[in-house]
Amino acid sequence: MTEPGAAENQDLPPIAERGAAAAPAASRRTSLLVTLVLGGLTAVPPLSMDMYLPALPQVTAALHSPAATVQLTLTTCLAGMALGQMIVGPMSDKWGRRRPLLAGMVIYVLATALCAVATNAELLIAFRLLQGLAGAAGIVIARAVVRDLYDGVAMARFFSTLMLISGVAPVVAPLIGSQILRLTDWRGVFVVLTAVGVALTLLVWRKLHETLPPERRHSGGLGQTLRTMRDLLADRVFSGYVLVGAFAFAALFAYISASPFVVQEIYGASPQIFSLLFGINSVGLVAVGQINGKLLVGRVGLDKVLGTGLAVIALAATALLLMSSGVFGHVGLAPTAAGLFVLMAAMGLVMPSTNTLALLRTPHAAGSASALLGTSTFLLGSVASPLVGVAGERTAVPMALVQLSCAILALVSFLGMCRPWQRRGESNGSTAGERTRL
């Protein structure tokens, strides 16, 4: 019988083969509490973004700033998360996962508390940038820990499990944010986020043990880090998955950034209705992610699942563009909400598959690979954010146009660079995926 992973490694570039040989054997399964902690770390972005979304119109009025300026508080936080991952990811490959993670979480708590006392838009933008830089530690290291522990099918299923946990955050975060606004102003949102950050930091300190043993750490400095990044990007297929994930996330963030204004300003919905619709869409993402993890992974090739998800996103974005541009005449909130639901739900197929397929090729440098995955997604997301507001607050055309453009670019990257039909057996979920680690 062929050893698990052998068929896959035959098609991988030499750099991935070297890393696979160095991977440790499994000793035990992940505890439920550790799974919850990792899910909490991946929930840092939706918590930081989505609890704040219902307050955007209020922040605009309270700080006497235009909507485009206030949207920069989202953009800078996202850009900070992108840049922070490029710093923390390689650090975690050199010094282990725990120390960089704990340092990042402490700074995240302090930056979030500063956001609560910001007196003008400029200060809020600066503190949100620091919040994003520090919060990046949770995102990038959580993915690297999963790569330390799991492989193939097991990794794909674990990513789907994390989506169930972290997916609760975008469901409840806007609801919590809107309820906070009933009791206090937008500053209360950051007070609650500070408390969440403190709790998560304590859990990491007490319960998350080191997953990268000293013998697997990189001892080089900046030069070694840059060489590792170069070698990763030289892998055409890995770079293709990085771009697929980045463009798909940009389409998602175009929705996140524009939806408060589309739903509340264009269609006149209340913050509570907006939060309800946002939560329903997030439930769709989580539900499809669980269908993917429980029913599809191991039975359907990961590349087939990914391609299907990208096609659905493109179709949903096309429908949204046609509706928002008036091709079907005046449409109400319900058809637009349905289109956004389909687009969000399809992300449940795309996101776990992209992470798994990319990290399968990089077991030797999970932190750096995770950093490249995360940085690219957050950078493109930060570009998409201001583009959705270029035509003002009274049209959804820019949002739909950005989403469709990103979906097309993701499909082009998938077909032009990943070329799954050329890699027989590599991503069918039946080779390296049978090995589980901790």
C-alpha positions in Angstrom: 0.0 0.0 0.0 1.2 3.4 -0.9 2.1 5.6 2.1 -0.5 8.4 2.7 0.7 11.5 0.9 3.0 9.8 -1.6 0.8 10.3 -4.6 0.4 13.9 -3.7 4.1 14.6 -3.1 5.0 13.2 -6.5 3.3 16.2 -8.1 4.5 18.8 -5.6 7.6 20.9 -6.2 10.8 20.0 -4.4 10.4 22.6 -1.7 7.1 21.0 -0.6 8.6 17.5 -0.7 11.4 18.6 1.7 8.8 20.1 4.1 6.6 17.0 4.0 9.5 14.8 5.0 10.1 17.0 8.1 6.5 16.9 9.3 6.0 15.4 12.8 3.8 12.4 13.5 0.5 12.7 15.3 0.4 12.0 19.0 -3.1 13.0 20.0 -6.2 14.7 18.8 -7.0 18.4 19.4 -9.2 19.0 22.4 -12.5 20.8 22.1 -11.2 23.7 24.1 -8.2 24.1 21.8 -10.5 24.0 18.8 -12.6 26.7 20.4 -9.5 28.8 21.1 -8.4 28.5 17.4 -11.9 29.3 16.3 -11.8 32.4 18.5 -8.5 33.5 17.0 -10.0 33.2 13.5 -13.0 35.2 14.7 -10.9 38.2 15.5 -11.4 39.8 12.0 -15.2 39.4 11.9 -15.5 40.6 15.5 -13.3 43.6 14.8 -15.2 44.5 11.6 -18.8 43.3 12.0 -19.6 44.5 15.5 -18.6 48.0 14.3 -20.7 47.9 11.1 -24.1 49.0 12.5 -22.3 52.0 14.0 -20.8 53.4 10.8 -23.6 55.9 10.1 -23.4 57.0 13.8 -19.6 57.4 13.7 -20.0 59.5 10.6 -22.3 61.9 12.4 -20.5 61.9 15.8 -17.1 62.6 14.3 -18.5 65.0 11.7 -16.7 63.1 8.9 -17.9 62.0 5.5 -18.8 58.4 4.9 -15.7 57.8 2.7 -13.5 58.9 5.6 -15.2 56.7 8.1 -15.0 53.7 5.8 -11.2 54.2 6.0 -11.5 53.0 9.6 -12.4 49.6 8.0 -9.7 49.9 5.3 -6.9 50.7 7.7 -7.8 47.9 10.1 -7.8 45.5 7.1 -4.5 46.9 5.8 -3.0 46.5 9.3 -4.1 42.9 9.4 -2.5 42.3 6.0 0.9 43.9 7.0 0.9 42.3 10.5 0.6 38.8 9.0 3.7 39.3 6.9 5.6 40.2 10.2 4.1 37.7 12.6 3.9 34.7 10.2 7.7 34.3 9.7 8.3 35.2 13.3 6.2 32.2 14.3 8.3 29.9 12.0 11.4 31.1 13.8 10.3 31.5 17.5 7.3 29.2 17.7 3.6 30.0 17.7 2.9 31.0 21.4 5.2 34.0 22.0 4.3 36.0 18.9 0.6 35.2 19.4 0.5 36.3 23.0 2.4 39.6 22.2 0.0 40.3 19.4 -3.1 39.7 21.5 -1.8 42.0 24.3 -1.2 44.9 21.8 -4.6 44.2 20.2 -6.3 44.7 23.5 -4.5 48.0 24.1 -5.2 49.3 20.6 -8.9 48.4 20.9 -9.2 50.3 24.1 -7.6 53.3 22.5 -10.3 53.2 19.7 -12.9 53.6 22.4 -11.5 57.0 23.4 -10.6 58.4 20.0 -11.8 62.0 19.7 -11.7 62.4 15.9 -11.7 60.3 12.7 -7.9 60.7 12.2 -7.1 59.2 15.6 -9.7 56.4 15.1 -8.1 55.5 11.8 -4.6 55.4 13.4 -5.8 53.2 16.3 -7.7 50.9 13.9 -4.5 50.4 12.0 -2.7 49.4 15.2 -5.6 47.1 16.1 -5.3 45.4 12.7 -1.5 45.0 12.9 -1.8 43.3 16.3 -4.9 41.3 15.5 -3.1 39.7 12.6 -1.3 37.5 15.0 -4.4 35.5 15.8 -5.3 35.0 12.2 -2.0 33.9 10.8 -0.9 31.8 13.7 -4.2 30.0 14.0 -3.9 28.8 10.3 -0.2 27.8 11.0 -1.2 25.8 14.0 -3.8 23.9 12.0 -1.1 23.1 9.4 1.1 21.9 12.3 -1.6 19.5 13.4 -3.4 18.3 10.3 -3.0 17.2 6.7 -5.2 16.8 3.6 -8.7 15.7 4.3 -8.3 16.1 8.0 -7.1 19.7 7.5 -10.0 20.5 5.1 -12.5 19.2 7.7 -10.8 21.1 10.5 -10.9 24.3 8.5 -14.7 23.7 8.0 -15.0 23.2 11.8 -13.2 26.4 12.4 -15.6 28.1 10.0 -18.5 26.8 12.1 -16.9 28.4 15.2 -15.6 31.6 13.7 -18.7 31.9 11.5 -20.8 32.5 14.6 -18.9 35.8 15.0 -20.3 37.5 11.9 -23.8 36.1 12.8 -23.8 37.5 16.4 -21.4 40.5 16.0 -23.7 42.9 14.1 -26.6 41.8 16.4 -24.4 42.6 19.5 -23.3 45.8 17.9 -26.8 47.0 17.2 -27.9 46.1 20.8 -24.9 48.0 22.2 -26.1 51.0 20.2 -29.4 50.8 21.9 -27.7 51.1 25.3 -24.8 53.5 24.5 -22.9 55.0 21.6 -20.4 53.6 19.1 -17.6 53.7 21.7 -19.3 51.0 23.7 -18.7 48.6 20.7 -14.9 49.0 21.3 -15.3 48.5 25.0 -16.9 45.1 24.4 -14.3 44.2 21.9 -11.6 45.0 24.5 -13.2 42.7 26.9 -13.4 39.9 24.3 -9.7 40.5 23.5 -8.8 40.1 27.2 -10.7 36.9 27.6 -9.2 35.4 24.4 -5.7 36.4 25.5 -6.1 34.6 28.8 -7.4 31.5 27.1 -4.4 31.4 24.7 -2.0 31.9 27.6 -3.5 29.1 29.7 -4.7 26.5 27.1 -2.9 26.8 23.8 0.4 24.9 23.9 3.3 25.2 21.5 2.7 23.2 18.3 6.0 23.9 16.5 8.9 22.0 18.1 12.4 23.6 18.1 13.8 21.2 15.5 11.3 22.4 13.0 11.9 26.1 13.5 13.8 28.3 11.1 17.0 29.7 12.5 17.8 32.3 9.7 17.2 36.0 9.9 15.5 38.4 7.4 17.5 36.9 4.4 16.2 33.4 5.2 12.6 34.8 5.5 12.8 36.5 2.2 14.2 33.4 0.5 11.4 31.3 2.0 8.8 33.8 0.7 10.4 33.8 -2.7 10.4 30.0 -2.9 6.8 29.9 -1.9 5.7 32.4 -4.5 7.8 30.6 -7.1 5.4 27.7 -6.8 2.9 28.7 -9.5 0.1 26.5 -8.1 0.5 27.9 -4.5 0.5 31.5 -5.9 -2.6 30.7 -7.9 -4.5 29.6 -4.7 -3.2 32.7 -2.9 -4.7 34.9 -5.7 -8.0 32.9 -5.7 -8.4 33.4 -2.0 -7.5 37.0 -2.2 -9.9 37.9 -5.0 -12.7 35.9 -3.3 -12.2 37.7 0.0 -12.1 41.0 -1.8 -15.6 40.2 -3.2 -16.7 39.3 0.3 -15.3 42.5 1.8 -16.9 44.6 -0.8 -20.2 43.3 0.6 -19.0 43.9 4.2 -18.0 47.4 3.6 -20.9 48.5 1.4 -23.8 46.6 3.0 -24.5 49.0 5.9 -25.1 51.8 3.5 -26.8 49.7 0.8 -29.3 48.2 3.3 -29.8 51.2 5.6 -29.4 54.2 3.3 -30.7 52.9 0.0 -33.4 50.6 1.2 -34.1 52.5 4.5 -33.7 49.5 6.8 -33.0 49.9 10.5 -29.7 48.9 12.1 -31.6 45.9 13.6 -33.0 44.8 10.2 -29.5 45.2 8.7 -28.0 43.1 11.5 -30.7 40.4 11.0 -30.0 40.2 7.2 -26.2 40.1 7.9 -26.7 37.3 10.4 -28.8 35.3 7.9 -26.1 35.6 5.3 -23.5 34.5 7.7 -25.6 31.5 8.6 -25.6 30.6 4.9 -21.8 30.8 4.8 -21.5 28.6 7.9 -24.1 26.1 6.8 -22.5 25.6 3.4 -19.1 25.3 5.0 -20.4 22.5 7.2 -22.0 20.7 4.2 -18.6 21.0 2.5 -16.7 19.6 5.5 -19.2 16.8 6.5 -20.4 15.6 3.1 -18.2 16.8 0.3 -14.6 16.6 1.6 -13.2 13.1 0.9 -15.9 12.4 -1.7 -15.5 15.3 -4.1 -12.2 16.7 -5.2 -11.3 20.0 -3.4 -10.6 21.7 -6.7 -14.0 20.7 -7.9 -15.6 22.2 -4.8 -13.5 25.3 -5.2 -14.4 25.8 -8.9 -18.1 25.3 -8.1 -18.0 27.9 -5.4 -16.2 30.5 -7.6 -18.8 29.9 -10.4 -21.7 30.5 -8.0 -20.1 33.7 -6.7 -19.7 35.0 -10.2 -23.3 34.2 -11.1 -24.6 35.9 -7.9 -22.4 39.0 -8.5 -23.8 39.2 -12.1 -27.4 39.1 -10.8 -26.6 41.8 -8.2 -25.1 44.1 -10.9 -28.1 43.6 -13.2 -30.5 44.4 -10.4 -28.6 47.4 -9.0 -28.1 49.0 -12.5 -31.8 48.9 -13.2 -31.9 46.2 -15.9 -34.9 44.7 -14.1 -36.4 48.0 -13.1 -36.7 49.0 -9.5 -36.1 46.0 -7.2 -36.8 46.0 -3.5 -34.6 44.8 -0.6 -35.7 41.2 -0.8 -34.2 40.3 -4.3 -30.9 42.1 -3.4 -30.8 40.3 -0.1 -31.3 37.0 -1.9 -28.4 37.7 -4.2 -26.1 38.7 -1.3 -27.1 35.5 0.5 -26.1 33.3 -2.4 -22.8 35.1 -2.8 -22.0 34.7 1.0 -23.1 31.1 1.1 -20.8 30.2 -1.8 -17.9 31.5 0.3 -18.4 28.4 2.5 -17.1 26.3 -0.4 -14.3 28.6 -1.4 -12.6 29.6 1.8 -11.8 26.2 3.4 -10.8 24.7 0.1 -8.4 27.5 -0.8 -6.7 27.4 2.6 -6.3 23.6 2.5 -5.1 23.4 -1.1 -2.5 26.2 -0.6 -1.2 24.9 2.8 -1.0 21.3 1.6 2.0 22.4 -0.6 3.8 24.2 2.3 4.2 21.9 5.4 7.8 23.2 5.9 6.9 26.9 6.3 3.3 27.1 7.5 3.7 30.4 9.2 5.1 32.2 6.1 2.6 30.5 3.8 -0.2 31.5 6.1 1.1 35.0 6.1 1.1 35.2 2.3 -2.4 33.8 2.2 -3.7 36.3 4.8 -1.8 39.3 3.6 -3.0 39.0 0.0 -6.6 38.6 1.1 -6.5 41.6 3.4 -4.6 43.8 1.0 -7.1 43.2 -1.8 -10.0 43.6 0.7 -8.6 47.0 1.7 -8.5 48.0 -1.9 -12.1 46.9 -2.5 -13.4 48.8 0.5 -13.0 52.4 -0.8 -14.0 51.4 -4.4 -17.6 50.5 -3.3 -18.2 54.1 -2.2 -16.8 55.9 -5.2 -20.3 56.8 -6.6 -21.8 57.8 -3.2 -24.1 56.2 -0.7 -27.2 56.0 -3.0 -26.2 53.3 -5.4 -25.2 49.7 -5.1 -23.7 49.5 -8.6 -20.0 49.9 -7.4 -20.4 47.1 -4.8 -21.8 44.7 -7.4 -19.2 45.7 -10.0 -16.3 45.2 -7.6 -17.8 41.8 -6.6 -18.1 40.6 -10.2 -14.7 41.8 -11.2 -13.1 40.0 -8.2 -15.1 36.8 -9.0 -13.9 36.8 -12.6 -10.2 37.4 -11.6 -10.5 34.6 -9.0 -11.8 32.2 -11.8 -9.0 33.3 -14.1 -6.4 32.7 -11.4 -7.8 29.3 -10.7 -7.9 28.1 -14.3 -4.8 29.9 -15.5 -2.4 29.1 -12.5 -3.8 26.2 -10.5 -4.8 24.1 -13.5 -6.2 21.3 -11.4 -6.7 19.0 -14.4 -2.9 18.8 -14.7 -2.4 17.5 -11.2 -4.0 14.0 -11.0 -4.8 12.8 -7.5 -3.2 15.7 -5.7 -6.3 17.5 -4.5 -8.8 14.7 -4.5 -8.8 14.5 -0.7 -7.8 10.8 -0.6 -4.0 10.8 -0.3 -2.2 13.0 2.2 -5.5 13.9 3.7 -5.7 10.5 5.5 -3.0 11.6 8.0 -4.0 13.6 11.1 -1.5 15.3 13.4 -1.0 16.8 16.8 
